[in-house]
Amino acid sequence: MSDNGGVTGPDTPEAVDPDFGLGVLRPRLPSPLREAADERFARHGVRLLLKRDDLIHPELIGNKWRKLAPNLRAAAGRRVLTFGGAYSNHLLATAAAGRLLGLPTVGVVRGQELADRPLNASLARCAADGMRLHFVDRSTYRRKSEPQTLAALLRSAACEDAYVIPEGGSNALAVRGCTALGEELGGHADVVALACGTGGTLAGLAGGLPPGRRALGIPVLKGGFLGAGIRALQEEAFGGPRGDWSLDDRFHFGGYARTTPVLDAFADDFEQRHGLPVERLYVAKSLYGLMTLAAEGAFPRGTTVAAVITGRPDGT
Ligand SMILES: Cc1ncc(COP(=O)(O)O)c(C=O)c1O
C-alpha cells in the first residue's frame, strides 16, 4: 500500500501557512495517513489509521516540527535558546533546526556536573550541530521559568537577546502550530489518539479538530497531573478551552522511559505486523493504550480511530 493509502489530504485548504515559512526545509505536509489492517481493531468494528507525523521531516520529526516551526518563524533569525535534559529530543531537534536554517542555538542543560564529563552521544550531536551548551545546576533548572531566574540565566549564558522556547517546546505558538494536525485529521477520523508528555501537542490537536471529533491523550508520565497543564496551555494559546479531549492515565507502564516485557513484546509485534518503526518512550504506549481500549469496547462499532505517530525510534 502507498504511504497515504488514498486517504491523505485535508478536505479544506489550510487556513494558515502550513509550513510556517520554512518551506525551504521541504516538510511533507499534510503528513501521510494510511489505514492499518489489524484484526484486534477490526473484530470490534473499529478502523485504525496511522497518521505518519514521523515522516514530516527527516530531522524535525513529528510533533517536533509542529511545535518548533512556528517558534522558528517567530525567532526571525534571532538566536534560539531552549532547555532540556542530557537526552532531550527537543534539544536535538532544536540544534538540527539551527544547523538547517543557519540560526545560532543555545541549549541550557540540566545538571552542572555534566559540564565536567565527556558529552553523551545526544549532547555531542547537539554540539556538532552548532548548539552552544550551557550547563546549570538542578535547582536553578527547576526554577528556570521564574522571571528572575530566567533573566539571570540568560545573562550568565550571554544571550539576553535570545528567543526563548520552553522545555519540551510547548508554548502558545507551539500549541497553535499543532492545530494543523487536527485540521488534517478532522475529515478522516472520529477519535485521534496520541502520547502526551507536556500535553502541548494534544492541546493544539484538540483545538484543530472539528465538532464531533475527539482527541484522546495517553500520558507517558506517572502522576495524573497533566489535565491542568493542558487546560493552562489552551488558555495561553486560545484564551480558553478548545475541543473535546480526554486522558487515559492507565498506560504509562511505570513512568517516563519505563517499560515492561509486555510493552516491549507488543511494540515488536506491532512493528512486524505493520512495518512501522515503533518509538518506545511515547508511541508504543499510545498504541498499546489504543489497542486495549478497542478490546474493552470503548469505541462504538463503525468508529475510525487515528493513532498519531509522533516520533521515530532513533530519537528526535
Ligand atoms: C515522540 C514523542 N511523542 C509525543 C511527545 C509528547 O509531546 P507533548 O510534550 O506535546 O505532549 C513527545 C515529546 O516531546 C515525543 O518526543
PDBQT file of the ligand as one rigid body, heavy atoms in Angstrom, charges set to zero:
ROOT
HETATM    1  C1  LIG A 401       7.842  11.075  20.156  1.00  0.00    +0.000 C 
HETATM    2  C2  LIG A 401       7.078  11.966  21.043  1.00  0.00    +0.000 A 
HETATM    3  N1  LIG A 401       5.744  11.813  21.133  1.00  0.00    +0.000 NA
HETATM    4  C3  LIG A 401       4.993  12.589  21.942  1.00  0.00    +0.000 A 
HETATM    5  C4  LIG A 401       5.574  13.586  22.728  1.00  0.00    +0.000 A 
HETATM    6  C5  LIG A 401       4.693  14.369  23.641  1.00  0.00    +0.000 C 
HETATM    7  O1  LIG A 401       4.544  15.677  23.239  1.00  0.00    +0.000 OA
HETATM    8  P1  LIG A 401       3.927  16.756  24.223  1.00  0.00    +0.000 P 
HETATM    9  O2  LIG A 401       5.028  17.159  25.164  1.00  0.00    +0.000 OA
HETATM   10  O3  LIG A 401       3.500  17.863  23.340  1.00  0.00    +0.000 OA
HETATM   11  O4  LIG A 401       2.815  16.119  24.964  1.00  0.00    +0.000 OA
HETATM   12  C6  LIG A 401       6.948  13.780  22.664  1.00  0.00    +0.000 A 
HETATM   13  C7  LIG A 401       7.572  14.824  23.494  1.00  0.00    +0.000 C 
HETATM   14  O5  LIG A 401       8.266  15.644  23.074  1.00  0.00    +0.000 OA
HETATM   15  C8  LIG A 401       7.731  12.954  21.814  1.00  0.00    +0.000 A 
HETATM   16  O6  LIG A 401       9.080  13.068  21.730  1.00  0.00    +0.000 OA
ENDROOT
TORSDOF 0
